[in-house]
């Protein structure tokens, strides 16, 4: 792959080449009204079945065809064990499905001349820095929405976990070393895209959340949609987040994603999202009125970065600007999934040539139900029959991703063979530029690690071996351990501490700065 302007040309060439080679890309003529009716009938039965079988506590689906919402329905319950039902107006946290929504909002800003996809971040938001001067000076909105800035995928997620706000997380990204050369590698970054969106909105002088309302939610009548968590929790008709504990869905954890609102902080309904699908499939036209210039919106669907093959259906997958662009069993599709590991799963899949789109929002993780239902619906719409049990196939993929990782982590941390140093060796203050202050102190007869602004997050430390302790930082996987290791100096006190769950980018080591 080339770099810079040549890379954009490569993306367009790939788009054209794969379109030519795409397997049995259907024409719009194959999607007859009768085929859609049959597909929707089957989709409804499948959705009822997965809820009845405990696949998810609840979900809602919207389907758009030829600029009409042809299906809109909720299934199951907003919270497991409670009677309130999900309907088309139940508000869900949509996680990374926020990314294509935010790409549409930036396309509106581009359409209005507020910014361009190639506007430099250094001009829009001069305070922002990457770790190296050249990428910082050349970085554009396009680079950040295509995940090709060089920022590692998890950069900033760890700071959000320990309580930092958006402004401080974005400031500290300058301390993160790149995972690839600028524009040479794809690394999916929540806070990279967040910076791209926030920077694009800077010339308006308004916060991103307000710009989102003005440019998209209000014009489309998406009255239940917001990029503010406070608005989500105001809704009585909202879905709780669920994870499986001992085989049972439980609403145990809440998630405030305001720090990464453009990348993962939108909340919405199947009804509202269906209106957004109409706009995107209409190339920026909604109810007969042009709201976003077609060329500004079309930029979001140019495949810039290769992602390999779809892990289940096998299609060639690329990333555009906040969208996956895939060439699969049914030709060209645009889509994006969303997930909170604390309990959300969402998906949008659009077939632009057929003017067909489906959006699915569910209140549980991990589950392949949204992908399974979407694949099944597409099979019915295009072929009149379902190729295989897609829900089962996608569930197996998710189980394969998360089950072994938890088992491996538990196997790593066995019974301790050697004793710890005295507790006083570990107690004290630690610091680095990225994580900031951390404190290890005695509490309840053991040791506790406090990190984040003003020690916002607290983690109990359990001795494992020598000067290595374990903690259990993930609320959604409470049995998955993570190490906290200490380097003991010649004075018998720890000179440094490495926190594994903050060390994805080799920034988890903090030096002792005092008692």
Secondary structure by P-SEA (a helix, b strand, c coil): cccaaaaaaaaaaaaaaaaaacccccccccccaaaaaaaaaaaaaaaaaaaaacccccbbbbbbcccccccccccccccccccccccccccccccccaaaaaaaaaaaaaaaccccccccccccccccccccaaaaacccaaaaaacccccccccaaaaaaacccaaaaaaacccccccccccccccccaaaaaaaaaaaaccccccaaaaaaaccccccccccccccaaaaaaccbbbbbbbbcccccccccccccccccccccccccaaaaaaaaaaaaacccccccccccaaaaaaaaccccccccccccccbbbbcccbbbbbcccccccbbbbbcccbbbbccccccccccbbbbbbcccccaaaaaaaaaaaaaacccccccaaaaaaaaaaaaacaaaaaaaaaaccccccccccccccbbbbbcccccbbbbbbcccbbbbbbcccccbbbbbbbccccbbbbbcccccccbbbbbbbbbccccccccccccccccccccccccccc
